[in-house]
Amino acid sequence: MKQSILITGGLGNLGSWISVYFHEANFDVFITTRKAPDFTYPYTVIECDITNVESLSVLDNYNFDYVIHLASYNEFFEENYFKKALNINVNGTYNLLQKLKKRELKGFIYFSTIHVYGAEVGYITEESPVSPKNDYASTHLFAEYIVRQYAPQYNIPFTIFRLSNSYGCPKFENNTKWYLVLNDFCRQAVQNNEIVLNSNGQQSRDFIWMGDVSNVCLDFVRNNFFYNEIYNLSSGSILNIADVAKKVKNKYESKFGKKIKINFNSNNTIFINSYILSNSKLVLNYNYIFQNKIEFEIERILIKLVENGTKTE
C-alpha cells in the first residue's frame, strides 16, 4: 500500500529537497504552505497557517502516515524576529501537535538546529548541554520541548534532528534563502565579480548536503526509526568560511573563465573557533555515510544564477 507523508514547509529551501526525494520514492506527498505558489509541482499542496488553529482544520480532509515538520521562521535579521519566531516556531509547533493528536501517526520528525548548543569550541554530542545564544536557537529549543512533552502524550513517536548547515542548489527560482553562506557567496560571485566577507573567514562550520538530509529522513520513515530520540544531523565535515569562499572563487573562475577576488574584513578579530559536531549516534546506529557534494552544488548554484540572470532578490 502506498504510504503518505505531510511535510510542513515542504516548498522551502530544504523542504523542497525532501519533498522531491519522497515523491521519487513513490510516497503520496502533502505539502502545507500559507500560499500556494504559481508554479507546478507534483504534490498535493494544502494552504494553511500553523499559527492559526482554525486554519489547520483543513488537515482533516487528508490522510497521511508521517509528518516532517519544517515550517519555521528563521530570518533572524528581520525586524521583530523574536515575536514572529515565537509565534511560528513554538506556537505553530504546539498547534500542529494539537491537531495531530487524534491521528494514529507512525512517526513525526521535527527539524531543530545545532545552535541550541550555543557552543563554539569542543566536541559536541547530543548529551552536551544546551545553551542557546540567540532567539533563533531559543525558539527552536522551546519547540523541541513542546515535541518532547506532547508527542508522547498523544502516542506520536518522534525524532528530533538538530541540523547543521545544509547546502544544495535551490529547487525553485523564488527561493528566499540567498543569505545562506554558500548561496550568498555564489550570488556575489555572479553579480559582483567578487566575494565580500563580513568576517576574517576563520569561523568553522559543519556543512551537510541536502541530499544526505533527505536520504536520512527517507530512511527513518521507511524503517520506522522513531524512538523519541534526538540526533545531530551533521556530516562531520568542518570547513572554515574562507575555504568555502575559495571553493566558490575557484569553481567560478574555472567554469566561466573570469577572475574574481575575495575581500576579507581585516578589522574582524574573531577567534578561530574549533569544534567537532559529533554525528556518531546516527552513524553507529544506522551506518550512514555522508557525501561531500559542496563543489558539485557550487557549480549548480552558479549555473542557476547565470541562467536566471541573477534574479535573487
C-alpha positions as a Markdown table, in Angstrom:
| # | Residue | x | y | z |
|---|---|---|---|---|
| 1 | Met | 0.0 | 0.0 | 0.0 |
| 2 | Lys | 1.3 | 3.4 | -0.9 |
| 3 | Gln | 2.4 | 5.5 | 2.1 |
| 4 | Ser | 1.8 | 9.1 | 2.6 |
| 5 | Ile | 3.6 | 12.0 | 4.3 |
| 6 | Leu | 2.8 | 15.5 | 5.3 |
| 7 | Ile | 5.7 | 18.0 | 5.1 |
| 8 | Thr | 5.2 | 21.4 | 6.6 |
| 9 | Gly | 7.3 | 24.0 | 4.8 |
| 10 | Gly | 7.7 | 21.4 | 2.1 |
| 11 | Leu | 8.3 | 24.1 | -0.6 |
| 12 | Gly | 11.0 | 25.8 | 1.4 |
| 13 | Asn | 14.8 | 25.7 | 0.8 |
| 14 | Leu | 15.3 | 22.3 | 2.5 |
| 15 | Gly | 11.7 | 21.1 | 2.4 |
| 16 | Ser | 11.7 | 21.3 | -1.4 |
| 17 | Trp | 14.6 | 18.8 | -1.5 |
| 18 | Ile | 13.0 | 16.4 | 1.0 |
| 19 | Ser | 9.6 | 16.6 | -0.9 |
| 20 | Val | 11.3 | 15.6 | -4.1 |
| 21 | Tyr | 13.0 | 12.6 | -2.5 |
| 22 | Phe | 9.8 | 11.3 | -1.0 |
| 23 | His | 7.9 | 11.9 | -4.3 |
| 24 | Glu | 10.5 | 9.9 | -6.2 |
| 25 | Ala | 10.3 | 7.2 | -3.6 |
| 26 | Asn | 6.6 | 6.8 | -4.5 |
| 27 | Phe | 5.1 | 8.4 | -1.4 |
| 28 | Asp | 1.9 | 10.5 | -1.6 |
| 29 | Val | 3.3 | 13.9 | -0.6 |
| 30 | Phe | 1.2 | 16.5 | 1.1 |
| 31 | Ile | 2.7 | 20.0 | 1.5 |
| 32 | Thr | 1.5 | 22.8 | 3.8 |
| 33 | Thr | 2.1 | 26.4 | 2.8 |
| 34 | Arg | 0.5 | 29.7 | 3.7 |
| 35 | Lys | 0.0 | 30.5 | 0.0 |
| 36 | Ala | 0.3 | 28.1 | -2.9 |
| 37 | Pro | 2.9 | 29.2 | -5.5 |
| 38 | Asp | 2.2 | 29.9 | -9.1 |
| 39 | Phe | 4.5 | 27.1 | -10.5 |
| 40 | Thr | 3.6 | 23.5 | -11.0 |
| 41 | Tyr | 4.6 | 20.7 | -8.6 |
| 42 | Pro | 3.7 | 17.0 | -8.3 |
| 43 | Tyr | 2.4 | 17.2 | -4.7 |
| 44 | Thr | -0.9 | 17.9 | -3.0 |
| 45 | Val | -0.5 | 21.5 | -1.7 |
| 46 | Ile | -2.6 | 22.4 | 1.4 |
| 47 | Glu | -3.0 | 26.1 | 2.1 |
| 48 | Cys | -3.0 | 26.7 | 5.9 |
| 49 | Asp | -1.2 | 28.6 | 8.6 |
| 50 | Ile | 0.2 | 26.7 | 11.6 |
| 51 | Thr | -0.2 | 29.8 | 13.8 |
| 52 | Asn | -3.9 | 29.7 | 13.2 |
| 53 | Val | -5.7 | 26.8 | 14.9 |
| 54 | Glu | -8.8 | 27.1 | 12.7 |
| 55 | Ser | -6.7 | 27.2 | 9.6 |
| 56 | Leu | -5.3 | 23.8 | 10.5 |
| 57 | Ser | -8.7 | 22.2 | 10.3 |
| 58 | Val | -8.2 | 21.7 | 6.6 |
| 59 | Leu | -5.8 | 18.9 | 7.5 |
| 60 | Asp | -8.9 | 16.8 | 8.5 |
| 61 | Asn | -9.6 | 16.3 | 4.8 |
| 62 | Tyr | -6.3 | 14.4 | 4.2 |
| 63 | Asn | -4.9 | 11.1 | 5.3 |
| 64 | Phe | -1.1 | 10.7 | 5.9 |
| 65 | Asp | 1.0 | 8.3 | 7.9 |
| 66 | Tyr | 4.0 | 10.5 | 8.7 |
| 67 | Val | 4.8 | 14.2 | 9.3 |
| 68 | Ile | 8.0 | 16.1 | 8.8 |
| 69 | His | 7.8 | 19.5 | 10.5 |
| 70 | Leu | 10.0 | 22.0 | 8.7 |
| 71 | Ala | 7.8 | 25.1 | 8.8 |
| 72 | Ser | 9.7 | 27.7 | 10.8 |
| 73 | Tyr | 10.7 | 31.3 | 10.8 |
| 74 | Asn | 14.5 | 31.6 | 10.5 |
| 75 | Glu | 15.1 | 35.1 | 9.1 |
| 76 | Phe | 16.8 | 36.2 | 12.3 |
| 77 | Phe | 17.9 | 39.5 | 10.7 |
| 78 | Glu | 14.4 | 40.8 | 10.2 |
| 79 | Glu | 12.6 | 43.3 | 12.5 |
| 80 | Asn | 10.6 | 41.8 | 15.4 |
| 81 | Tyr | 12.2 | 38.4 | 14.8 |
| 82 | Phe | 11.6 | 37.1 | 18.2 |
| 83 | Lys | 7.9 | 37.8 | 18.3 |
| 84 | Lys | 7.4 | 36.2 | 14.8 |
| 85 | Ala | 9.7 | 33.2 | 15.6 |
| 86 | Leu | 7.9 | 32.6 | 18.9 |
| 87 | Asn | 4.6 | 32.5 | 17.1 |
| 88 | Ile | 5.6 | 30.3 | 14.2 |
| 89 | Asn | 8.4 | 28.1 | 15.7 |
| 90 | Val | 6.8 | 27.5 | 19.1 |
| 91 | Asn | 3.1 | 28.2 | 18.9 |
| 92 | Gly | 2.9 | 26.7 | 15.4 |
| 93 | Thr | 4.5 | 23.5 | 16.6 |
| 94 | Tyr | 2.1 | 23.3 | 19.5 |
| 95 | Asn | -0.9 | 23.9 | 17.3 |
| 96 | Leu | 0.2 | 21.3 | 14.8 |
| 97 | Leu | 0.7 | 18.6 | 17.5 |
| 98 | Gln | -2.7 | 19.5 | 19.0 |
| 99 | Lys | -4.2 | 19.0 | 15.5 |
| 100 | Leu | -2.5 | 15.7 | 15.1 |
| 101 | Lys | -3.2 | 14.2 | 18.5 |
| 102 | Lys | -6.2 | 12.2 | 17.4 |
| 103 | Arg | -4.5 | 10.6 | 14.4 |
| 104 | Glu | -2.6 | 7.3 | 14.6 |
| 105 | Leu | 0.6 | 8.7 | 13.1 |
| 106 | Lys | 3.5 | 6.3 | 12.5 |
| 107 | Gly | 6.1 | 9.0 | 13.0 |
| 108 | Phe | 6.8 | 12.7 | 13.5 |
| 109 | Ile | 10.1 | 14.4 | 12.6 |
| 110 | Tyr | 11.0 | 17.8 | 14.0 |
| 111 | Phe | 13.8 | 19.8 | 12.5 |
| 112 | Ser | 15.7 | 21.8 | 15.1 |
| 113 | Thr | 19.2 | 23.3 | 14.9 |
| 114 | Ile | 22.7 | 22.7 | 16.2 |
| 115 | His | 22.6 | 26.3 | 17.5 |
| 116 | Val | 20.7 | 25.1 | 20.6 |
| 117 | Tyr | 24.1 | 24.1 | 22.0 |
| 118 | Gly | 25.4 | 27.6 | 21.7 |
| 119 | Ala | 28.9 | 26.2 | 21.6 |
| 120 | Glu | 31.9 | 27.4 | 19.6 |
| 121 | Val | 34.5 | 25.0 | 20.8 |
| 122 | Gly | 34.9 | 21.4 | 21.9 |
| 123 | Tyr | 33.3 | 18.1 | 21.0 |
| 124 | Ile | 29.5 | 18.4 | 20.8 |
| 125 | Thr | 27.2 | 15.4 | 21.2 |
| 126 | Glu | 23.5 | 15.0 | 21.8 |
| 127 | Glu | 24.4 | 14.8 | 25.5 |
| 128 | Ser | 26.2 | 18.2 | 25.5 |
| 129 | Pro | 24.4 | 21.0 | 27.5 |
| 130 | Val | 22.1 | 23.3 | 25.6 |
| 131 | Ser | 22.8 | 27.0 | 25.9 |
| 132 | Pro | 21.2 | 28.9 | 23.1 |
| 133 | Lys | 22.7 | 32.3 | 22.4 |
| 134 | Asn | 20.1 | 33.9 | 20.1 |
| 135 | Asp | 16.4 | 34.0 | 19.5 |
| 136 | Tyr | 16.7 | 31.6 | 16.5 |
| 137 | Ala | 18.2 | 28.9 | 18.7 |
| 138 | Ser | 15.9 | 29.6 | 21.7 |
| 139 | Thr | 12.7 | 29.3 | 19.8 |
| 140 | His | 13.8 | 26.0 | 18.2 |
| 141 | Leu | 14.8 | 24.6 | 21.6 |
| 142 | Phe | 11.5 | 25.6 | 23.0 |
| 143 | Ala | 9.8 | 23.8 | 20.1 |
| 144 | Glu | 11.9 | 20.7 | 20.9 |
| 145 | Tyr | 10.4 | 20.8 | 24.4 |
| 146 | Ile | 6.9 | 21.1 | 23.0 |
| 147 | Val | 7.5 | 18.0 | 20.9 |
| 148 | Arg | 9.1 | 16.0 | 23.8 |
| 149 | Gln | 6.2 | 17.0 | 26.1 |
| 150 | Tyr | 3.2 | 16.5 | 23.9 |
| 151 | Ala | 4.1 | 13.9 | 21.3 |
| 152 | Pro | 4.4 | 11.0 | 23.9 |
| 153 | Gln | 1.1 | 12.1 | 25.5 |
| 154 | Tyr | -0.6 | 11.7 | 22.1 |
| 155 | Asn | 1.2 | 8.4 | 21.3 |
| 156 | Ile | 3.1 | 10.1 | 18.4 |
| 157 | Pro | 6.5 | 8.5 | 18.1 |
| 158 | Phe | 9.0 | 11.2 | 17.2 |
| 159 | Thr | 12.5 | 12.0 | 16.1 |
| 160 | Ile | 14.2 | 15.4 | 16.5 |
| 161 | Phe | 17.1 | 16.3 | 14.2 |
| 162 | Arg | 19.5 | 19.1 | 15.2 |
| 163 | Leu | 20.6 | 20.1 | 11.8 |
| 164 | Ser | 24.0 | 21.7 | 11.0 |
| 165 | Asn | 24.5 | 23.9 | 7.9 |
| 166 | Ser | 22.7 | 22.2 | 5.0 |
| 167 | Tyr | 23.5 | 23.2 | 1.4 |
| 168 | Gly | 22.2 | 22.4 | -2.0 |
| 169 | Cys | 21.1 | 24.2 | -5.2 |
| 170 | Pro | 17.6 | 25.8 | -4.7 |
| 171 | Lys | 14.9 | 23.8 | -6.3 |
| 172 | Phe | 12.7 | 26.8 | -7.2 |
| 173 | Glu | 13.5 | 30.2 | -8.7 |
| 174 | Asn | 11.7 | 32.1 | -6.0 |
| 175 | Asn | 14.0 | 30.8 | -3.3 |
| 176 | Thr | 14.4 | 33.3 | -0.5 |
| 177 | Lys | 17.5 | 31.8 | 1.2 |
| 178 | Trp | 20.2 | 33.7 | -0.7 |
| 179 | Tyr | 21.6 | 34.9 | 2.6 |
| 180 | Leu | 22.8 | 31.4 | 3.4 |
| 181 | Val | 26.6 | 31.4 | 3.2 |
| 182 | Leu | 27.1 | 29.2 | 0.1 |
| 183 | Asn | 24.2 | 30.7 | -1.8 |
| 184 | Asp | 25.4 | 34.2 | -0.9 |
| 185 | Phe | 29.0 | 33.6 | -2.0 |
| 186 | Cys | 27.8 | 32.2 | -5.3 |
| 187 | Arg | 25.4 | 35.2 | -5.8 |
| 188 | Gln | 28.1 | 37.7 | -5.1 |
| 189 | Ala | 30.5 | 36.0 | -7.5 |
| 190 | Val | 28.0 | 36.1 | -10.3 |
| 191 | Gln | 26.5 | 39.6 | -9.6 |
| 192 | Asn | 29.6 | 41.5 | -8.4 |
| 193 | Asn | 32.6 | 39.5 | -9.6 |
| 194 | Glu | 33.9 | 39.5 | -6.0 |
| 195 | Ile | 33.1 | 37.9 | -2.7 |
| 196 | Val | 32.9 | 40.1 | 0.3 |
| 197 | Leu | 33.1 | 38.6 | 3.8 |
| 198 | Asn | 31.8 | 40.3 | 6.9 |
| 199 | Ser | 34.5 | 38.5 | 8.9 |
| 200 | Asn | 38.1 | 37.3 | 8.6 |
| 201 | Gly | 36.7 | 34.0 | 7.4 |
| 202 | Gln | 38.2 | 31.9 | 10.2 |
| 203 | Gln | 34.9 | 30.7 | 11.7 |
| 204 | Ser | 34.4 | 26.9 | 11.2 |
| 205 | Arg | 31.1 | 25.2 | 10.3 |
| 206 | Asp | 29.8 | 21.8 | 9.7 |
| 207 | Phe | 28.3 | 21.5 | 6.2 |
| 208 | Ile | 25.9 | 18.7 | 5.2 |
| 209 | Trp | 24.4 | 18.1 | 1.7 |
| 210 | Met | 20.6 | 18.4 | 1.5 |
| 211 | Gly | 20.6 | 15.1 | -0.4 |
| 212 | Asp | 22.0 | 13.3 | 2.6 |
| 213 | Val | 19.5 | 15.1 | 4.9 |
| 214 | Ser | 16.7 | 13.9 | 2.6 |
| 215 | Asn | 18.0 | 10.3 | 2.5 |
| 216 | Val | 18.2 | 10.2 | 6.3 |
| 217 | Cys | 14.6 | 11.3 | 6.5 |
| 218 | Leu | 13.5 | 8.8 | 3.9 |
| 219 | Asp | 15.4 | 6.0 | 5.7 |
| 220 | Phe | 13.9 | 6.9 | 9.1 |
| 221 | Val | 10.4 | 6.9 | 7.6 |
| 222 | Arg | 10.8 | 3.7 | 5.6 |
| 223 | Asn | 12.2 | 1.8 | 8.6 |
| 224 | Asn | 10.1 | 3.4 | 11.3 |
| 225 | Phe | 13.1 | 4.6 | 13.2 |
| 226 | Phe | 11.0 | 6.6 | 15.7 |
| 227 | Tyr | 12.2 | 6.0 | 19.2 |
| 228 | Asn | 11.6 | 9.5 | 20.7 |
| 229 | Glu | 15.3 | 10.4 | 20.3 |
| 230 | Ile | 17.4 | 13.4 | 19.4 |
| 231 | Tyr | 20.1 | 13.2 | 16.8 |
| 232 | Asn | 22.8 | 15.6 | 15.5 |
| 233 | Leu | 22.2 | 15.7 | 11.7 |
| 234 | Ser | 25.6 | 16.7 | 10.5 |
| 235 | Ser | 28.3 | 15.4 | 8.1 |
| 236 | Gly | 31.3 | 15.7 | 10.3 |
| 237 | Ser | 32.9 | 17.8 | 7.5 |
| 238 | Ile | 34.2 | 21.0 | 9.0 |
| 239 | Leu | 35.2 | 23.9 | 6.8 |
| 240 | Asn | 36.1 | 27.5 | 7.6 |
| 241 | Ile | 34.3 | 30.3 | 5.8 |
| 242 | Ala | 37.4 | 31.4 | 4.0 |
| 243 | Asp | 37.8 | 27.9 | 2.5 |
| 244 | Val | 34.1 | 28.0 | 1.3 |
| 245 | Ala | 34.7 | 31.4 | -0.4 |
| 246 | Lys | 37.9 | 30.0 | -2.1 |
| 247 | Lys | 35.9 | 27.0 | -3.4 |
| 248 | Val | 33.3 | 29.3 | -4.9 |
| 249 | Lys | 36.0 | 31.5 | -6.4 |
| 250 | Asn | 37.9 | 28.5 | -7.9 |
| 251 | Lys | 34.7 | 27.0 | -9.3 |
| 252 | Tyr | 33.5 | 30.3 | -10.8 |
| 253 | Glu | 36.9 | 31.0 | -12.4 |
| 254 | Ser | 37.2 | 27.5 | -13.9 |
| 255 | Lys | 33.6 | 27.5 | -15.1 |
| 256 | Phe | 33.3 | 31.0 | -16.6 |
| 257 | Gly | 36.9 | 32.0 | -17.2 |
| 258 | Lys | 36.7 | 35.2 | -15.2 |
| 259 | Lys | 38.9 | 36.2 | -12.3 |
| 260 | Ile | 37.2 | 37.3 | -9.1 |
| 261 | Lys | 38.6 | 38.4 | -5.8 |
| 262 | Ile | 37.8 | 37.7 | -2.1 |
| 263 | Asn | 37.7 | 40.6 | 0.3 |
| 264 | Phe | 38.0 | 39.8 | 4.0 |
| 265 | Asn | 37.1 | 42.1 | 6.9 |
| 266 | Ser | 40.5 | 42.8 | 8.3 |
| 267 | Asn | 39.0 | 44.6 | 11.2 |
| 268 | Asn | 37.3 | 41.5 | 12.4 |
| 269 | Thr | 39.5 | 39.8 | 15.0 |
| 270 | Ile | 37.1 | 36.9 | 16.0 |
| 271 | Phe | 39.0 | 33.9 | 17.4 |
| 272 | Ile | 39.3 | 30.8 | 15.3 |
| 273 | Asn | 36.7 | 28.5 | 16.8 |
| 274 | Ser | 37.4 | 24.8 | 16.8 |
| 275 | Tyr | 34.5 | 22.4 | 17.3 |
| 276 | Ile | 33.5 | 18.9 | 16.2 |
| 277 | Leu | 29.8 | 18.3 | 15.9 |
| 278 | Ser | 29.5 | 14.5 | 16.5 |
| 279 | Asn | 27.2 | 12.5 | 14.3 |
| 280 | Ser | 28.3 | 9.2 | 15.8 |
| 281 | Lys | 24.9 | 8.5 | 17.2 |
| 282 | Leu | 23.5 | 8.4 | 13.7 |
| 283 | Val | 26.5 | 6.8 | 12.0 |
| 284 | Leu | 27.0 | 4.0 | 14.6 |
| 285 | Asn | 23.3 | 3.1 | 14.9 |
| 286 | Tyr | 22.3 | 3.4 | 11.3 |
| 287 | Asn | 25.5 | 3.0 | 9.3 |
| 288 | Tyr | 25.2 | 6.3 | 7.4 |
| 289 | Ile | 27.9 | 7.5 | 5.1 |
| 290 | Phe | 27.7 | 11.2 | 4.3 |
| 291 | Gln | 28.9 | 12.6 | 1.0 |
| 292 | Asn | 30.9 | 15.8 | 0.2 |
| 293 | Lys | 29.0 | 17.4 | -2.6 |
| 294 | Ile | 29.9 | 21.0 | -1.9 |
| 295 | Glu | 31.8 | 21.7 | -5.1 |
| 296 | Phe | 29.2 | 19.9 | -7.2 |
| 297 | Glu | 26.4 | 22.1 | -5.6 |
| 298 | Ile | 28.5 | 25.3 | -6.0 |
| 299 | Glu | 28.7 | 24.7 | -9.7 |
| 300 | Arg | 24.9 | 24.0 | -9.9 |
| 301 | Ile | 24.1 | 27.2 | -8.0 |
| 302 | Leu | 26.4 | 29.3 | -10.2 |
| 303 | Ile | 24.9 | 27.9 | -13.3 |
| 304 | Lys | 21.4 | 28.5 | -12.0 |
| 305 | Leu | 22.2 | 32.1 | -11.1 |
| 306 | Val | 23.7 | 32.8 | -14.6 |
| 307 | Glu | 20.7 | 31.1 | -16.4 |
| 308 | Asn | 18.2 | 33.1 | -14.3 |
| 309 | Gly | 20.1 | 36.4 | -14.8 |
| 310 | Thr | 20.9 | 36.5 | -11.1 |
| 311 | Lys | 17.4 | 37.4 | -10.1 |
| 312 | Thr | 17.9 | 36.6 | -6.5 |
| 313 | Glu | 16.3 | 39.5 | -4.6 |
